[in-house]
Amino acid sequence: MSKIEIRSPLPGTFYRASSPDVPPFKADGSVVASGDTIGLIEVMKTFQEIPAGADGKNIQFLVENEEPVMAGQVIAEVEA
């Protein structure tokens, strides 16, 4: 079974939910489809959705909510 890395397309702050009072887009262990949003990157008050980019199962996040990330940094891994 191979792992697919989901990387940040740009530097900023990673958010797992669209708002603090709603559940995360995906929880650890969830199944994902390629078009599913797994989080948001915020740069200067602008938010960009991060799609899974691949179908898979058992998503594992490698960064915490509200953690700064760099462009190209692995945010999560999914089993293909």
C-alpha positions in Angstrom: 0.0 0.0 0.0 1.5 3.3 -1.0 1.2 6.7 0.7 0.3 9.9 -1.2 1.6 13.2 0.2 -0.6 16.2 0.2 1.6 19.3 0.2 0.9 23.0 0.9 0.8 25.0 -2.4 1.9 28.2 -0.6 3.3 29.4 2.7 0.8 30.5 5.4 -1.3 29.2 8.3 -3.0 25.9 8.0 -6.6 25.5 9.2 -8.4 22.1 9.4 -11.9 23.8 9.6 -13.5 26.8 8.0 -14.3 28.3 11.4 -13.4 27.5 15.1 -17.0 26.4 15.9 -17.4 23.8 13.0 -16.0 20.3 12.7 -12.8 19.8 10.6 -13.1 19.2 6.9 -11.6 15.7 7.5 -10.6 13.8 10.6 -7.6 11.6 10.9 -8.5 8.2 9.5 -11.1 9.5 7.1 -11.6 8.4 3.5 -11.0 11.2 0.9 -11.9 11.8 -2.7 -9.6 13.8 -4.9 -11.8 16.9 -4.9 -12.5 16.9 -1.1 -11.2 19.9 0.8 -8.9 18.9 3.6 -8.1 22.3 5.0 -7.4 26.0 4.3 -4.2 28.0 4.0 -4.5 31.6 5.1 -2.1 34.2 3.7 -2.7 37.9 4.6 -6.4 37.3 5.4 -7.0 35.4 2.1 -8.0 31.8 2.4 -7.2 29.1 -0.2 -8.8 25.6 -0.1 -6.5 22.7 -0.1 -7.9 19.7 -2.1 -6.9 16.1 -1.3 -5.8 15.7 -5.0 -6.2 12.0 -4.9 -8.6 9.3 -3.8 -7.5 7.4 -0.7 -8.3 6.3 2.8 -6.9 6.7 6.3 -5.8 10.4 6.0 -3.2 11.3 8.6 -2.4 15.0 9.2 1.2 15.9 9.9 0.6 19.5 10.9 -1.7 20.8 13.6 -4.5 23.3 13.2 -3.4 26.9 13.0 0.2 25.8 12.5 2.4 27.8 10.1 3.5 25.9 7.0 5.9 26.5 4.1 5.2 26.0 0.4 5.8 22.4 -0.5 5.6 21.2 3.1 3.7 17.9 3.6 0.4 18.6 5.3 -1.1 15.1 5.3 -0.6 11.6 3.9 -3.3 9.3 2.4 -3.2 5.6 1.7 -3.8 4.9 -2.0 
